Amino acid sequence: MKSSQTHNLTHKLTYDLGLAIVQGVYPVGTGLPSEADLCIKYDVSRSSTREAVKMLSAKGLISSRPKQGIRVLPESSWNMFDTDVLKWILSSKPSLSLLKEFTQVRIAMEPQVAALAAVTATYQQLADIEKALARMVDADKGLDDPLEADIAFHTAMLVASNNRFFLQLSEFISTALHVSIRYTNRIKGVPGADVQKHAEILETIKSRNPDKAKKAVEAILDEVLELIESKL
């Protein structure tokens, strides 16, 4: 029980400090309080503090060296593929330029994901994409969550690529999509995605046509990028 409690305190301290760093409470180049001071400020043990510092160091937010103390590193050092770091950034300052950069990553990746799915997807994986599309149809009728249904579609497509490297990015993609889709839907003035365009993507994958699948995904992502750029 004590070990579990220590684990929870460590994660809470990691979350609180990580969010504070991203929000600029501890500016880049400045020092964090010492481990001893953090223990007092956040009312946690020395071991929990030490583990939290290690975790934030691994995420690229801070460096901790003898005689130099704990320093906040520049944003260029932060691990943007770490879902905690991404959540902290998106919850505190989801800038348009960041959403644009994320969409550029999607444009570089997702058309290829769809092309691979068209070639390698199993019948079960196709059924999972189809289920996600059915959720999007239900969401249009108010029977499901539009955002979650849309993300389920893109995640199912990622899985259907059967590429282990793409699959490793599913949590990262899902985390960023929660903010990106919500924002672009708000610009368009609609609660959910274009179901027909997503249905066309599914059809190209089911017809085993990688080129058409790639182009169908490129079309919706180009629209997303144009929307974001129109507001920059």
Summary of the structure (lengths in Angstrom):
residues: 232
radius of gyration: 20.8
end to end distance: 50.2
largest distance: 62.6
contacts: 721
relative contact order: 0.11
helix: 74%
strand: 4%
